[in-house]
Amino acid sequence: MFEDVDQLKAKLDALRPLPVNTVKSLHEQMVLEWTYNSNAIEGNTLTIKETKVVLEGITIGGKLMREHFEAINHKEAIQYVEDLVSSEEAFTEHTIKSIHQLVLKNIDVDNAGTYRKDNVMISGADHIPPDHYDVALQMSELIETYKNSNVHPIERAARLHTDFVKVHPFIDGNGRTARLLMNFELMRAGYLPVIITASERFTYYDSLDKAHTQNDYSDFIKIVVDAEKEAISKVLKLIGA
């Protein structure tokens, strides 16, 4: 499953460093598409053009302030994740809570960065997250599993995302945080961040539920592999490789 994507990565790595202006353009587009799609998956109604305008500091009439904050917060969370990768920070529960705090900043101050104190259900899913009093223990176990994982980096990132959503440790913002964590792991391993598009929402949710109820991660791992291949291919095409 990983042979093709690793060949593409090797091809891209051989061309580094990439032109500065190309990197800047790619980064701006990545932040926009990642922010738009991650929020749209969760029900944010901003279009990609509206998201771009909001990220430039302009308010869109007729849209909720929450939707504006979701876009602004997500961009800040991406920057935080990139800073963590650059500084080679250790991955801890504090990392997770800090990312989540940015995701919910100015939206739900009381619950931002704080594990849930109530039981929840995931709408449309067969899997039921653990009781709230088990969350802290399961998150500690998630960190230990992550640290001891020896699988391919893409599978490791995909499993981190999947296992995090399975615990569903926060009242809100779990999906956005999970995708940020997944890309944190991909970038740490030298891969490009991937974008799960809003149009893939149902396939994406089904693959997660399959992992949670059947312990079969294959469908979700394939989604991440395909997204990584698409991300690398896009860069190679832009630089004419």
Phi, psi and omega in degrees: 000331187260353186299311183297316182292326179288329175293319177296318179298317179298322178296316179293317181299326181291342182264356180285150001283144179279158178305138185302314182293327177294316179298317180297315180296317179297319182294316180299318180291321179298314180300317180296309184293320179296314180296312181300308186291319181296321178287321181297324176304325183269004175106001177295133187264002176296135173285172180294325177291321177294322177299317179301315180296317179298318180294341176271359174099015182252139180273138179262122179295141178085357179253146181295147176297327177303319181293324175296313181296324179300321179290310181298315180299319183295320177299317179295323179294322176298315179300319179297316179297318179297321178295320178299318180295315182298322182272359179055042178294146176290148180271119183222176174296329177298322177302311182298313182295325180292319177297314181296323179299322177292321181300321184257010180302133180067006180248309180215081186299322183295327184255354180295122178074014183236129178299147183295151179245014179225160174277149183223165171234153176262115184304126177083358182256150175282329181290137175248122181298160181294160174301151186301329182285352176263352187298311183302315180295316182292328176291323175298319178293323178299317179297316180295318178298317179299313183296328183264007183282134180240022181276176178304143183306324179291319177294322179298316178295317181295319179291325177299313178301309185296314182291326177296312180295328179298320177286324180052061192288343183246159178295321183213159176085011182294318182296311179299318180295320179299318181289327174294318178295318179300314181287331172303313181292319179298314181293323177300327182269005177089009177266169177275150172295146181250157180241117171275116186280155178299329180292342179267007190311310186289319176297320179299310180296319180298319181293324177292316180296324177296319178295320184287323185264334183243359183058032180246105184270356192301318182295317181289321178300320179296321177301317181291318178300312180298321179293323178292317177300318179295319181296315181292318180300323179297318179293315181300320179295319183295324182267005175074028181270000000 
